[in-house]
Amino acid sequence: MRWIVAISLVMVGCVASMPADDGISADLSCEAARMIVALRTKKTPAPITPSDKCDNCNGTGKVGDGLVSVVCPICDGTGKKPKSVLVHQ
């Protein structure tokens, strides 16, 4: 019984929300179609290529606060990511 009340409220809400002027409905449908076309023609961004820079030192080979710096313990000062021991097949 409760679902009949819920469905009737949804139906009344859908019918009551339509504008009485046909020009407004036509404008809304044209605007929606224009937005869909614009979204479909939007260029997708280029994929990000993986970098070989060390994530810890950002490729500098040194880490520190600006006054004191030490050799990066991850890349041993090379600035490049260490090679993985695991082989992906």
Buried (B, 14 or more C-beta within 10 A) or exposed (E): EEEEEEEEEEEEEEEEEEEEEEEEEEEEEEEEEEEEEEEEEEEEEEEEEEEEBBEBBEBBBEBEEEEEEEBBEBBEBBBBBEEEEEEEE
